[in-house]
Amino acid sequence: MKRKIYLIGYAILQMLMSVYTMFNVNSIAKGQLELIKEMFATMPKEMQAMMDEVYTLESMVSSVWLTAIVALVLGGILLWLFVRDRVPVKKGLTITLVVISMLIGLSDLITLLALIALVLVIGINANKKEKKEKKEIKKLRELKVTGKDLLWVVVLVLAYSTQFIAPMFIKNATVGLIFEVLFYILIFALALYIFGKRLKRDFKEFKKNFGSYIGYIFKWWGIMLGLSLVAAIIRMVLGGDVETANQAGLNSMPLWYVGPLAIIWAPFVEESIFRGGLRRFIKNDKLFIVLSAVLFGLLHTIGTETGIYNILVQSLQYMVMGGVMAHVYTKTNNICVNMGVHCVQNTFGVVMMILMSFV
């Protein structure tokens, strides 16, 4: 009982600290920026100049917002797990979320409390009744793929690729807007037609085991978020840019426009192509994960970045996301799970954009 009280208290304190951080973003960002500048004070001037470009007040504010939002979401999920006594049957998910809470470094106190919580969670064992209650995620069987199915995927990819070619020929803004609207509608409808049978089968299974799948989605979203944060740091060090050109372009768009595209259109279409479509051609799991990651990463940088080195560096974060989602697909064969992970990630990004608009 004492262990449960501590874990609940830890989750609540993390959420309260997250809210406190949100109300003091600017002052916390300024303090962190001063500490970073002190750390680099002894470095060569060239290195200091490069760091000054990477670590600006704007980038630190974004970093603090991101840390606070992630910590709040994780704290909420952990609180639900602790209150409902779900740790024994969701032990892997709980450990993952606690570890991410430690790594994001909301505060030294939260990091220390998370470390203690991690030790307590690891020590929790499920009894026989709880083990029976735990449901394994079912891997659906592969559906038969015909030559016609493969041809339709090629058609979808070619149609999808028109978004990179059309801007070179369309100069009129009105015509460009009409093309964009028609493009999004066409691709969505085409993907729905091509993968309709699979979607119907996958959604039926997803609906049947909704509770288990939701937990699985948030588990892998948490893992993906942690890995993508590490990749983002590597990207900033190697590339020197706080955000990718793709992200900067999204930030410049109105929320009423980018919101539905990010939360509904992108998860449906991109998962259909880069996971569902690619899987029809590649049956080897490792090769599928690698190619899916690389193609997904390049999609988000080619056309917006210049130079091969810059394209590869700026795509690292997206490659990690694509790789994680491809791995999830190899474990479930349920495209609805992938769409769920993708939707949660993009919803998180849109919420961040909304909050940043008030800064």
SERO-4910 file (N, C-alpha, C, O; in steps of 0.05 Angstrom, whole numbers):
BEGIN
 pado doro    nc1    nc2    nc3   cac1   cac2   cac3    cc1    cc2    cc3    oc1    oc2    oc3
  Met    A     17    -24      0      0      0      0     17     25      0     11     44    -14
  Lys    A     39     25     16     57     47     18     70     53    -10     74     75    -18
  Arg    A     77     31    -24     89     33    -50     69     47    -69     77     64    -85
  Lys    A     44     39    -68     24     51    -86     21     81    -80     19     97    -99
  Ile    A     20     88    -54     17    116    -47     40    133    -57     37    155    -67
  Tyr    A     64    121    -55     88    136    -65     86    140    -95     91    162   -105
  Leu    A     79    119   -110     78    121   -139     57    141   -148     62    156   -167
  Ile    A     34    141   -135     13    160   -142     23    188   -136     18    206   -152
  Gly    A     35    192   -113     46    218   -106     67    228   -125     68    251   -132
  Tyr    A     84    209   -134    105    216   -154     92    226   -180    101    246   -191
  Ala    A     72    211   -189     59    218   -215     45    246   -213     47    262   -231
  Ile    A     31    251   -190     18    276   -186     38    299   -184     34    320   -196
  Leu    A     60    295   -170     81    315   -168     93    322   -195     99    345   -201
  Gln    A     97    301   -212    108    306   -238     89    323   -255     98    341   -270
  Met    A     63    318   -253     43    333   -268     43    362   -258     41    381   -274
  Leu    A     44    366   -231     44    393   -220     69    408   -228     67    432   -234
  Met    A     92    394   -228    116    407   -237    115    415   -266    126    435   -274
  Ser    A    102    399   -282     99    405   -310     82    430   -314     89    447   -331
  Val    A     60    432   -299     43    456   -301     59    481   -292     57    502   -304
  Tyr    A     74    478   -270     90    500   -260    110    509   -282    114    533   -286
  Thr    A    122    490   -295    141    496   -316    128    511   -339    140    530   -350
  Met    A    104    503   -346     89    517   -368     84    546   -361     85    563   -379
  Phe    A     79    552   -336     73    580   -328     99    597   -324     98    621   -321
  Asn    A    122    583   -325    147    597   -321    167    590   -343    191    589   -339
  Val    A    157    586   -367    173    578   -390    196    597   -395    219    589   -397
  Asn    A    190    623   -398    210    642   -406    233    644   -385    257    645   -393
  Ser    A    226    646   -360    247    648   -339    264    623   -337    288    625   -334
  Ile    A    252    600   -340    267    575   -339    285    573   -363    308    564   -361
  Ala    A    275    580   -387    291    580   -411    315    598   -409    337    591   -418
  Lys    A    311    622   -398    333    641   -395    354    630   -376    378    632   -382
  Gly    A    345    618   -355    364    606   -336    380    583   -348    404    581   -344
  Gln    A    367    566   -364    381    544   -377    400    554   -398    422    543   -401
  Leu    A    393    576   -412    410    587   -432    435    599   -420    457    596   -431
  Glu    A    432    612   -397    456    623   -383    475    601   -374    499    604   -376
  Leu    A    463    579   -364    480    556   -355    495    544   -379    519    537   -376
  Ile    A    482    542   -402    495    530   -425    517    548   -435    539    539   -442
  Lys    A    513    574   -435    534    593   -443    558    592   -424    581    595   -433
  Glu    A    553    588   -398    575    585   -379    591    560   -385    615    560   -383
  Met    A    577    539   -393    590    513   -399    609    516   -423    630    504   -424
  Phe    A    600    532   -443    616    535   -468    635    559   -467    648    565   -487
  Ala    A    637    572   -444    654    596   -441    683    590   -446    698    607   -455
  Thr    A    692    566   -439    721    558   -442    727    546   -469    750    540   -475
  Met    A    707    543   -486    712    531   -512    723    551   -532    721    575   -527
  Pro    A    735    542   -554    744    560   -575    722    578   -585    698    570   -584
  Lys    A    729    602   -595    708    621   -604    691    610   -626    667    616   -628
  Glu    A    704    594   -644    688    583   -667    667    564   -656    644    565   -666
  Met    A    674    548   -636    654    530   -624    632    545   -609    609    538   -610
  Gln    A    640    567   -596    620    583   -582    601    596   -601    577    597   -596
  Ala    A    611    605   -624    594    618   -644    573    598   -655    550    605   -659
  Met    A    582    573   -659    564    552   -669    543    546   -648    519    542   -655
  Met    A    551    544   -623    532    538   -602    512    561   -598    489    556   -592
  Asp    A    521    586   -602    503    609   -600    481    608   -621    459    617   -616
  Glu    A    487    597   -644    467    594   -665    447    572   -659    423    575   -665
  Val    A    457    551   -646    439    528   -639    422    535   -615    398    531   -615
  Tyr    A    435    544   -593    422    550   -568    414    579   -566    429    595   -555
  Thr    A    391    585   -576    380    612   -574    357    612   -554    348    591   -545
  Leu    A    348    636   -546    326    637   -527    301    624   -539    286    611   -524
  Glu    A    296    627   -565    273    615   -578    274    585   -577    255    571   -571
  Ser    A    298    574   -583    301    545   -582    299    534   -554    288    512   -550
  Met    A    308    548   -534    306    539   -507    277    540   -497    269    522   -482
  Val    A    262    560   -505    234    562   -498    219    538   -510    203    525   -496
  Ser    A    225    531   -535    212    508   -548    220    482   -533    203    465   -529
  Ser    A    245    480   -525    254    457   -510    240    454   -483    232    432   -476
  Val    A    237    476   -469    223    475   -443    194    468   -446    183    452   -431
  Trp    A    181    479   -466    153    472   -472    150    442   -478    133    429   -467
  Leu    A    168    432   -495    167    404   -502    171    386   -478    156    367   -474
  Thr    A    190    393   -461    195    377   -437    171    377   -419    164    356   -408
  Ala    A    159    401   -415    136    403   -397    112    387   -407     98    373   -392
  Ile    A    107    389   -434     84    374   -445     88    344   -443     69    330   -436
  Val    A    112    335   -451    117    306   -449    115    296   -421    102    275   -416
  Ala    A    126    311   -402    125    303   -374     96    302   -364     89    285   -348
  Leu    A     79    321   -372     51    322   -364     36    298   -375     21    285   -360
  Val    A     40    292   -400     27    268   -413     36    242   -399     19    226   -392
  Leu    A     62    239   -395     72    215   -382     61    213   -354     54    191   -345
  Gly    A     61    236   -339     51    235   -312     22    227   -311     14    212   -293
  Gly    A      6    236   -330    -23    229   -331    -26    199   -336    -43    186   -323
  Ile    A    -11    188   -354    -13    159   -360     -4    143   -336    -17    123   -329
  Leu    A     18    151   -324     29    137   -300      9    138   -277      5    118   -263
  Leu    A     -4    161   -273    -24    164   -252    -47    144   -256    -56    131   -237
  Trp    A    -56    141   -281    -77    122   -287    -68     94   -281    -83     78   -270
  Leu    A    -44     87   -289    -33     60   -284    -31     54   -254    -37     32   -245
  Phe    A    -22     74   -239    -18     70   -210    -44     68   -195    -48     51   -178
  Val    A    -63     86   -201    -89     87   -188   -105     61   -193   -118     50   -176
  Arg    A   -104     52   -218   -119     29   -227   -105      2   -221   -115    -19   -229
  Asp    A    -81      4   -209    -65    -20   -203    -59    -36   -229    -61    -61   -229
  Arg    A    -52    -22   -250    -47    -35   -276    -18    -42   -281    -11    -52   -301
  Val    A     -1    -35   -261     28    -39   -265     35    -68   -270     51    -74   -287
  Pro    A     23    -87   -254     31   -116   -259     25   -125   -288     41   -141   -298
  Val    A      4   -115   -300     -3   -125   -327      7   -106   -349      5   -112   -372
  Lys    A     18    -82   -340     29    -63   -359     57    -55   -350     65    -32   -351
  Lys    A     72    -75   -340     98    -69   -328    118    -57   -347    132    -38   -341
  Gly    A    119    -69   -371    137    -59   -392    131    -30   -399    150    -14   -402
  Leu    A    106    -24   -403     97      3   -410    104     22   -387    115     44   -392
  Thr    A     99     14   -362    104     31   -339    134     37   -336    142     60   -332
  Ile    A    151     17   -339    180     21   -337    189     40   -359    206     58   -354
  Thr    A    179     36   -383    187     53   -406    180     83   -400    197    100   -405
  Leu    A    156     88   -390    147    115   -385    163    128   -362    170    152   -364
  Val    A    169    112   -342    185    123   -319    214    130   -328    225    150   -321
  Val    A    225    112   -345    252    117   -355    253    143   -372    271    159   -370
  Ile    A    233    146   -390    231    170   -406    229    195   -388    241    216   -394
  Ser    A    213    193   -367    210    215   -348    237    223   -336    242    246   -332
  Met    A    253    202   -330    280    208   -320    297    222   -340    312    241   -334
  Leu    A    296    212   -365    314    222   -386    308    251   -395    326    266   -401
  Ile    A    282    259   -394    275    285   -404    284    307   -384    285    330   -392
  Gly    A    289    299   -359    300    318   -340    283    343   -334    292    365   -337
  Leu    A    258    339   -326    240    361   -319    252    377   -296    252    402   -297
  Ser    A    263    363   -276    277    376   -254    293    354   -240    288    331   -244
  Asp    A    313    363   -224    329    343   -209    312    327   -190    317    303   -186
  Leu    A    293    340   -177    276    327   -158    259    305   -172    258    282   -162
  Ile    A    247    311   -195    231    292   -209    248    269   -219    240    246   -219
  Thr    A    273    274   -228    291    253   -237    297    234   -214    298    210   -218
  Leu    A    302    245   -190    307    228   -166    283    212   -159    285    188   -154
  Leu    A    260    224   -158    235    210   -152    229    188   -173    219    167   -166
  Ala    A    235    194   -198    230    175   -220    249    151   -216    241    128   -222
  Leu    A    273    155   -207    292    133   -203    282    115   -181    283     90   -184
  Ile    A    272    127   -159    260    111   -138    236     95   -147    232     72   -141
  Ala    A    219    109   -163    195     97   -174    202     73   -192    189     53   -192
  Leu    A    224     76   -207    233     55   -225    240     30   -210    233      8   -217
  Val    A    254     34   -188    262     11   -171    237     -3   -159    236    -27   -159
  Leu    A    218     13   -150    193      2   -139    177    -13   -160    166    -35   -155
  Val    A    175     -2   -184    160    -15   -206    173    -41   -214    159    -61   -218
  Ile    A    199    -41   -216    213    -66   -224    208    -88   -203    207   -112   -210
  Gly    A    204    -80   -178    199   -100   -157    171   -110   -155    165   -128   -139
  Ile    A    153    -99   -171    125   -108   -171    122   -133   -189    130   -133   -212
  Asn    A    111   -154   -177    107   -179   -193     77   -184   -195     62   -179   -177
  Ala    A     70   -195   -218     42   -202   -222     35   -230   -211     51   -248   -213
  Asn    A     12   -232   -198      4   -258   -188     -9   -274   -211    -12   -263   -233
  Lys    A    -17   -298   -207    -27   -315   -228    -52   -303   -241    -56   -304   -265
  Lys    A    -70   -291   -224    -94   -280   -235    -88   -256   -253   -101   -253   -274
  Glu    A    -69   -240   -245    -62   -216   -261    -48   -225   -287    -52   -212   -307
  Lys    A    -32   -246   -286    -19   -255   -310    -39   -265   -331    -36   -261   -355
  Lys    A    -61   -278   -321    -81   -288   -339    -96   -264   -351   -106   -265   -374
  Glu    A    -98   -243   -335   -114   -219   -344    -99   -205   -367   -112   -193   -384
  Lys    A    -73   -207   -367    -57   -193   -387    -62   -206   -415    -59   -230   -418
  Lys    A    -68   -190   -434    -74   -199   -461    -51   -193   -480    -42   -170   -481
  Glu    A    -42   -213   -494    -21   -209   -513    -33   -197   -539    -55   -204   -547
  Ile    A    -17   -179   -551    -26   -168   -577    -24   -189   -598     -2   -200   -603
  Lys    A    -46   -194   -612    -47   -215   -632    -35   -205   -658    -41   -183   -668
  Lys    A    -17   -221   -670     -6   -215   -696    -24   -227   -717    -27   -251   -719
  Leu    A    -36   -209   -733    -55   -218   -754    -40   -232   -776    -17   -226   -782
  Arg    A    -54   -251   -789    -42   -265   -811    -38   -247   -836    -53   -228   -840
  Glu    A    -19   -254   -852    -15   -239   -877    -37   -245   -897    -44   -269   -901
  Leu    A    -47   -225   -910    -67   -229   -931    -53   -234   -957    -31   -224   -962
  Lys    A    -66   -250   -974    -54   -256  -1000    -51   -231  -1017    -70   -215  -1019
  Val    A    -28   -228  -1029    -22   -205  -1046    -20   -213  -1075     -4   -231  -1082
  Thr    A    -35   -201  -1092    -35   -208  -1121    -19   -187  -1136    -11   -166  -1126
  Gly    A    -13   -193  -1162      0   -173  -1179    -15   -148  -1182     -4   -126  -1184
  Lys    A    -42   -150  -1182    -59   -127  -1184    -56   -109  -1159    -56    -84  -1161
  Asp    A    -53   -121  -1136    -50   -106  -1111    -24    -90  -1111    -23    -67  -1103
  Leu    A     -3   -103  -1122     23    -89  -1123     22    -66  -1143     33    -45  -1138
  Leu    A      8    -70  -1165      5    -49  -1185     -9    -25  -1174     -2     -2  -1179
  Trp    A    -30    -30  -1158    -45     -8  -1146    -28      8  -1126    -30     32  -1124
  Val    A    -10     -6  -1112      8      8  -1094     27     27  -1110     32     49  -1101
  Val    A     36     17  -1132     54     34  -1150     38     59  -1159     49     81  -1160
  Val    A     13     55  -1167     -3     77  -1176     -7     98  -1153     -5    122  -1157
  Leu    A    -11     88  -1129    -14    105  -1106     11    121  -1100     10    145  -1095
  Val    A     34    108  -1102     60    121  -1097     65    143  -1118     74    165  -1112
  Leu    A     59    136  -1144     63    156  -1165     45    180  -1161     53    203  -1165
  Ala    A     20    175  -1154      1    197  -1149     10    213  -1125      8    238  -1126
  Tyr    A     20    200  -1105     30    214  -1081     54    231  -1087     57    253  -1076
  Ser    A     70    222  -1106     95    237  -1114     90    262  -1129    108    279  -1132
  Thr    A     65    266  -1139     59    290  -1155     62    315  -1138     65    337  -1149
  Gln    A     60    312  -1111     63    336  -1094     91    348  -1096     94    372  -1089
  Phe    A    111    333  -1104    138    343  -1106    143    355  -1134    161    371  -1137
  Ile    A    127    346  -1154    132    355  -1182    114    379  -1189    123    397  -1203
  Ala    A     89    378  -1181     70    398  -1189     78    427  -1183     74    444  -1200
  Pro    A     90    433  -1160     98    461  -1154    117    473  -1175    118    498  -1177
  Met    A    132    456  -1189    150    467  -1210    136    478  -1234    146    494  -1249
  Phe    A    111    469  -1237     95    478  -1261     72    497  -1253     63    512  -1270
  Ile    A     63    495  -1228     41    512  -1219     52    537  -1206     65    536  -1185
  Lys    A     48    560  -1218     58    586  -1208     35    603  -1196     40    619  -1178
  Asn    A     11    598  -1205    -12    614  -1195    -21    604  -1168    -25    580  -1165
  Ala    A    -23    621  -1148    -30    614  -1121    -57    600  -1119    -61    581  -1104
  Thr    A    -77    611  -1134   -104    599  -1133   -104    571  -1144   -116    553  -1133
  Val    A    -91    568  -1167    -89    541  -1180    -74    522  -1161    -82    499  -1159
  Gly    A    -54    532  -1148    -39    516  -1129    -56    506  -1106    -54    483  -1098
  Leu    A    -72    523  -1096    -90    516  -1073   -110    495  -1082   -116    476  -1068
  Ile    A   -122    499  -1106   -141    480  -1117   -128    453  -1120   -140    432  -1114
  Phe    A   -103    453  -1131    -89    428  -1135    -84    414  -1108    -88    389  -1106
  Glu    A    -77    429  -1087    -72    417  -1061    -97    403  -1050    -95    380  -1040
  Val    A   -119    417  -1052   -144    406  -1041   -151    380  -1056   -158    360  -1044
  Leu    A   -150    381  -1083   -156    358  -1099   -137    335  -1094   -144    312  -1093
  Phe    A   -111    342  -1090    -91    322  -1085    -96    307  -1059    -96    283  -1059
  Tyr    A   -102    322  -1038   -107    309  -1012   -132    291  -1013   -132    269  -1002
  Ile    A   -153    300  -1027   -177    284  -1029   -172    259  -1046   -180    237  -1038
  Leu    A   -158    262  -1068   -153    240  -1086   -136    218  -1072   -143    195  -1074
  Ile    A   -114    226  -1060    -96    207  -1047   -110    192  -1024   -106    168  -1021
  Phe    A   -126    207  -1009   -140    194   -987   -160    173   -997   -161    151   -987
  Ala    A   -175    181  -1018   -195    163  -1030   -181    139  -1043   -191    116  -1041
  Leu    A   -159    143  -1056   -144    122  -1069   -133    102  -1049   -135     78  -1053
  Ala    A   -122    112  -1027   -111     95  -1006   -134     78   -993   -130     55   -987
  Leu    A   -157     91   -989   -180     77   -978   -189     55   -996   -197     34   -987
  Tyr    A   -189     60  -1022   -198     40  -1041   -178     16  -1043   -186     -7  -1042
  Ile    A   -152     22  -1044   -132      2  -1047   -130    -16  -1022   -127    -40  -1024
  Phe    A   -132     -4   -998   -128    -19   -974   -154    -24   -959   -154    -31   -935
  Gly    A   -177    -21   -973   -203    -24   -960   -207    -51   -946   -216    -52   -923
  Lys    A   -200    -72   -960   -204    -99   -949   -187   -103   -924   -197   -113   -904
  Arg    A   -162    -95   -925   -144    -98   -902   -153    -80   -879   -153    -89   -856
  Leu    A   -161    -56   -885   -170    -37   -865   -194    -48   -850   -196    -45   -826
  Lys    A   -213    -60   -865   -237    -71   -853   -230    -93   -834   -241    -94   -812
  Arg    A   -212   -111   -842   -203   -133   -825   -188   -123   -801   -194   -132   -778
  Asp    A   -170   -104   -805   -153    -94   -783   -169    -78   -763   -165    -81   -739
  Phe    A   -188    -62   -773   -204    -46   -755   -223    -63   -738   -228    -57   -715
  Lys    A   -233    -84   -749   -250   -103   -734   -235   -114   -711   -246   -116   -689
  Glu    A   -210   -123   -715   -194   -134   -694   -187   -112   -673   -186   -117   -649
  Phe    A   -181    -88   -684   -173    -66   -666   -196    -58   -648   -192    -54   -624
  Lys    A   -220    -57   -659   -244    -51   -643   -250    -72   -622   -259    -66   -600
  Lys    A   -246    -97   -630   -251   -120   -612   -233   -119   -587   -242   -125   -565
  Asn    A   -208   -112   -591   -189   -111   -569   -178    -82   -564   -154    -78   -562
  Phe    A   -197    -63   -564   -190    -35   -563   -173    -28   -539   -153    -14   -542
  Gly    A   -179    -38   -515   -164    -31   -491   -135    -40   -493   -117    -24   -486
  Ser    A   -130    -64   -502   -103    -74   -505    -87    -58   -526    -64    -52   -522
  Tyr    A   -100    -52   -548    -87    -38   -570    -80     -9   -562    -59      1   -570
  Ile    A    -98      4   -546    -92     31   -538    -67     32   -520    -50     50   -523
  Gly    A    -65     13   -502    -42     12   -485    -17      7   -501      4     18   -496
  Tyr    A    -19    -10   -522      3    -17   -539     12      8   -555     35     13   -559
  Ile    A     -8     23   -565     -2     48   -580     13     68   -563     33     79   -573
  Phe    A      4     73   -539     18     92   -522     45     82   -513     64     98   -509
  Lys    A     48     56   -510     74     45   -503     94     51   -525    116     61   -519
  Trp    A     87     45   -550    106     50   -572    108     79   -579    129     88   -589
  Trp    A     88     95   -574     91    124   -578    111    135   -558    127    152   -565
  Gly    A    110    125   -533    129    134   -513    158    127   -521    176    143   -518
  Ile    A    161    102   -531    188     93   -540    197    110   -563    220    119   -564
  Met    A    179    115   -582    186    130   -606    192    159   -599    211    171   -610
  Leu    A    177    170   -580    182    198   -571    210    200   -559    224    219   -564
  Gly    A    217    181   -541    243    182   -529    266    180   -549    285    195   -547
  Leu    A    263    161   -567    284    157   -588    286    181   -606    308    189   -615
  Ser    A    263    193   -613    263    216   -631    275    241   -618    287    257   -632
  Leu    A    272    243   -592    285    265   -578    315    263   -579    330    282   -582
  Val    A    325    238   -575    354    233   -577    364    239   -606    384    252   -610
  Ala    A    348    230   -626    355    235   -654    355    265   -660    371    275   -675
  Ala    A    336    280   -647    334    309   -651    359    323   -641    369    342   -653
  Ile    A    369    314   -618    393    325   -607    417    321   -625    433    339   -630
  Ile    A    419    296   -635    441    289   -654    438    306   -679    458    316   -690
  Arg    A    414    309   -689    409    325   -713    417    354   -709    429    366   -727
  Met    A    411    366   -686    418    393   -680    448    397   -678    459    417   -687
  Val    A    462    377   -666    491    378   -663    505    376   -690    523    391   -696
  Leu    A    496    358   -707    508    353   -733    500    374   -754    516    382   -771
  Gly    A    474    383   -752    464    401   -772    463    430   -764    464    448   -781
  Gly    A    462    435   -737    462    463   -728    435    477   -729    434    501   -724
  Asp    A    414    462   -737    387    475   -740    369    465   -717    369    442   -710
  Val    A    355    484   -705    337    477   -683    313    461   -693    305    442   -680
  Glu    A    303    467   -717    281    452   -728    286    447   -758    301    462   -771
  Thr    A    274    426   -768    277    420   -797    261    439   -813    242    452   -803
  Ala    A    268    441   -839    253    459   -857    224    450   -860    206    466   -863
  Asn    A    220    423   -859    193    412   -860    176    422   -836    153    430   -840
  Gln    A    188    421   -812    173    430   -789    169    460   -789    147    469   -781
  Ala    A    188    475   -799    185    504   -801    163    511   -820    147    530   -815
  Gly    A    160    495   -842    139    500   -861    111    495   -849     92    509   -853
  Leu    A    109    473   -832     84    467   -819     77    489   -799     54    496   -796
  Asn    A     98    499   -785     93    520   -765     82    546   -777     68    561   -764
  Ser    A     89    550   -803     80    574   -816     52    572   -827     40    593   -834
  Met    A     41    548   -827     13    544   -838     -7    549   -816     -1    546   -792
  Pro    A    -31    558   -823    -53    562   -803    -61    535   -791    -62    515   -805
  Leu    A    -67    535   -765    -73    511   -751    -98    497   -762   -100    472   -762
  Trp    A   -118    513   -771   -142    500   -782   -137    484   -807   -152    466   -814
  Tyr    A   -114    490   -820   -106    476   -844    -88    452   -838    -93    429   -847
  Val    A    -68    457   -822    -48    436   -817    -58    415   -797    -49    392   -797
  Gly    A    -77    423   -779    -87    404   -759   -100    379   -771    -91    357   -765
  Pro    A   -121    382   -787   -133    358   -799   -113    342   -816   -115    317   -817
  Leu    A    -95    355   -831    -76    341   -847    -57    324   -830    -51    301   -837
  Ala    A    -48    336   -808    -29    322   -791    -42    299   -775    -31    278   -772
  Ile    A    -66    304   -765    -79    285   -746    -95    263   -761    -96    241   -751
  Ile    A   -106    269   -784   -123    250   -798   -110    240   -824   -106    216   -828
  Trp    A   -103    259   -841    -94    252   -868    -67    238   -868    -64    216   -879
  Ala    A    -47    250   -854    -20    239   -854    -19    211   -842     -7    193   -854
  Pro    A    -31    206   -818    -30    178   -807    -42    158   -826    -32    135   -828
  Phe    A    -65    165   -838    -78    146   -856    -62    141   -881    -57    117   -888
  Val    A    -55    162   -895    -42    159   -921    -13    149   -918     -5    130   -932
  Glu    A      3    161   -901     31    154   -898     35    126   -887     53    112   -896
  Glu    A     18    118   -869     20     90   -859     11     70   -880     22     48   -882
  Ser    A     -9     78   -896    -17     60   -918      5     56   -938      9     34   -948
  Ile    A     21     77   -944     42     75   -964     67     63   -952     78     43   -962
  Phe    A     78     76   -931    104     68   -921    105     43   -903    126     32   -899
  Arg    A     83     35   -893     81     10   -879     65    -10   -894     75    -31   -902
  Gly    A     39     -5   -898     22    -24   -912     31    -30   -940     32    -53   -948
  Gly    A     36     -9   -956     44    -13   -984     71    -25   -987     74    -44  -1003
  Leu    A     91    -15   -973    118    -26   -975    120    -55   -966    136    -70   -977
  Arg    A    104    -61   -946    104    -89   -935     95   -109   -956    102   -132   -955
  Arg    A     79   -100   -975     70   -118   -996     93   -127  -1014     91   -149  -1026
  Phe    A    113   -111  -1016    136   -118  -1033    159   -131  -1017    174   -147  -1028
  Ile    A    161   -125   -991    184   -134   -975    174   -151   -952    160   -140   -935
  Lys    A    181   -176   -951    172   -194   -930    193   -197   -908    185   -205   -886
  Asn    A    218   -192   -914    239   -194   -893    236   -171   -873    236   -147   -881
  Asp    A    233   -177   -848    227   -157   -827    249   -135   -826    243   -112   -826
  Lys    A    274   -144   -824    296   -124   -820    299   -106   -844    302    -82   -841
  Leu    A    297   -117   -868    299   -101   -892    276    -82   -894    279    -58   -902
  Phe    A    252    -91   -887    228    -74   -887    231    -51   -868    225    -28   -875
  Ile    A    241    -56   -844    244    -35   -824    264    -14   -833    259     10   -831
  Val    A    286    -23   -844    307     -4   -853    297     13   -876    300     38   -876
  Leu    A    286      0   -897    276     15   -920    253     34   -913    252     57   -923
  Ser    A    235     25   -896    213     41   -888    223     66   -873    213     88   -877
  Ala    A    243     62   -856    254     84   -841    268    105   -859    263    129   -856
  Val    A    284     95   -877    299    112   -895    280    128   -913    283    152   -916
  Leu    A    261    114   -926    243    127   -944    225    148   -930    220    169   -940
  Phe    A    216    140   -906    199    158   -890    215    183   -882    205    206   -882
  Gly    A    241    180   -875    257    202   -868    263    221   -891    261    245   -889
  Leu    A    270    209   -914    276    225   -938    251    240   -948    253    262   -958
  Leu    A    228    228   -945    203    241   -954    200    268   -940    190    287   -953
  His    A    208    270   -915    204    294   -900    226    315   -903    226    336   -890
  Thr    A    246    308   -919    269    327   -923    274    334   -952    282    357   -958
  Ile    A    271    315   -970    276    321   -998    255    341  -1008    231    337  -1004
  Gly    A    265    362  -1020    247    383  -1030    246    407  -1011    239    429  -1020
  Thr    A    254    402   -986    255    425   -967    283    431   -957    289    453   -949
  Glu    A    301    411   -959    329    415   -951    347    415   -976    339    404   -997
  Thr    A    371    427   -974    390    427   -996    416    413   -988    424    415   -965
  Gly    A    428    399  -1007    453    385  -1002    448    357   -990    431    354   -973
  Ile    A    463    337  -1000    459    309   -992    464    306   -962    449    293   -948
  Tyr    A    486    319   -952    492    316   -923    470    328   -906    461    315   -887
  Asn    A    460    351   -913    439    364   -897    413    348   -899    399    346   -879
  Ile    A    407    337   -922    383    321   -925    384    297   -907    364    291   -893
  Leu    A    407    283   -906    410    259   -889    409    266   -860    396    252   -844
  Val    A    423    287   -852    423    295   -824    396    303   -814    387    295   -793
  Gln    A    382    320   -829    356    330   -821    335    309   -822    313    312   -810
  Ser    A    340    287   -836    320    265   -837    323    245   -814    306    227   -812
  Leu    A    344    247   -798    349    228   -776    325    224   -758    318    201   -752
  Gln    A    314    246   -749    291    244   -731    267    230   -743    254    214   -730
  Tyr    A    262    236   -769    240    223   -782    246    193   -788    228    176   -787
  Met    A    271    187   -793    279    159   -798    274    142   -773    264    120   -775
  Val    A    280    153   -750    275    139   -724    246    133   -721    238    111   -714
  Met    A    229    154   -726    200    150   -724    190    128   -744    175    111   -736
  Gly    A    200    130   -769    191    111   -789    200     83   -782    185     63   -786
  Gly    A    224     80   -770    234     54   -762    218     41   -740    212     18   -741
  Val    A    211     58   -720    195     48   -698    167     39   -708    158     17   -700
  Met    A    155     55   -725    128     47   -734    129     23   -753    110      7   -753
  Ala    A    151     19   -768    154     -5   -784    157    -29   -766    147    -51   -772
  His    A    172    -26   -744    176    -48   -725    149    -56   -713    143    -80   -711
  Val    A    133    -36   -706    107    -42   -695     90    -58   -714     75    -76   -707
  Tyr    A     92    -51   -740     76    -65   -760     84    -94   -763     68   -112   -768
  Thr    A    110    -99   -760    120   -127   -762    110   -144   -739    108   -168   -741
  Lys    A    103   -131   -716     94   -145   -693     64   -150   -693     54   -168   -679
  Thr    A     49   -133   -707     20   -135   -706      6   -142   -732    -15   -155   -732
  Asn    A     18   -133   -754      5   -136   -781    -22   -122   -781    -40   -129   -796
  Asn    A    -25   -102   -763    -50    -87   -761    -44    -58   -766    -33    -44   -749
  Ile    A    -51    -48   -790    -45    -21   -798    -59      0   -781    -49     23   -779
  Cys    A    -81     -8   -768    -95     11   -750    -78     18   -726    -80     40   -716
  Val    A    -61      0   -717    -43      6   -694    -23     27   -703    -17     45   -688
  Asn    A    -12     23   -727      7     43   -737     -6     71   -740      6     91   -733
  Met    A    -30     71   -750    -44     96   -753    -49    109   -726    -48    134   -724
  Gly    A    -54     92   -706    -58    102   -679    -33    116   -668    -34    138   -657
  Val    A    -10    102   -671     16    114   -661     22    140   -676     29    159   -663
  His    A     18    139   -702     23    163   -719      5    186   -711     13    209   -709
  Cys    A    -20    179   -706    -40    200   -698    -33    212   -672    -35    237   -669
  Val    A    -26    196   -652    -18    207   -626      6    225   -628      6    247   -616
  Gln    A     26    217   -644     50    233   -647     43    260   -660     52    281   -651
  Asn    A     27    260   -681     21    285   -695      2    302   -679      3    327   -680
  Thr    A    -16    290   -664    -33    305   -646    -16    320   -625    -21    343   -619
  Phe    A      3    306   -615     22    318   -596     36    342   -609     40    363   -596
  Gly    A     45    339   -634     58    361   -648     40    385   -652     48    407   -649
  Val    A     15    379   -659     -5    401   -663    -10    416   -637    -12    440   -636
  Val    A    -13    401   -615    -17    413   -589      7    431   -582      3    453   -571
  Met    A     31    422   -588     55    438   -583     54    464   -600     61    485   -590
  Met    A     45    462   -625     43    485   -641     23    506   -630     27    530   -630
  Ile    A      1    495   -620    -20    513   -608     -9    527   -583    -12    551   -580
  Leu    A      5    512   -566     17    524   -542     39    544   -549     41    565   -536
  Met    A     55    538   -569     76    556   -577     65    582   -589     79    603   -588
  Ser    A     41    581   -600     29    605   -611     22    626   -590     18    649   -596
  Phe    A     21    617   -565     15    636   -543     40    647   -530     39    665   -514
  Val    A     64    636   -539     89    646   -528     97    673   -540    117    684   -533
***
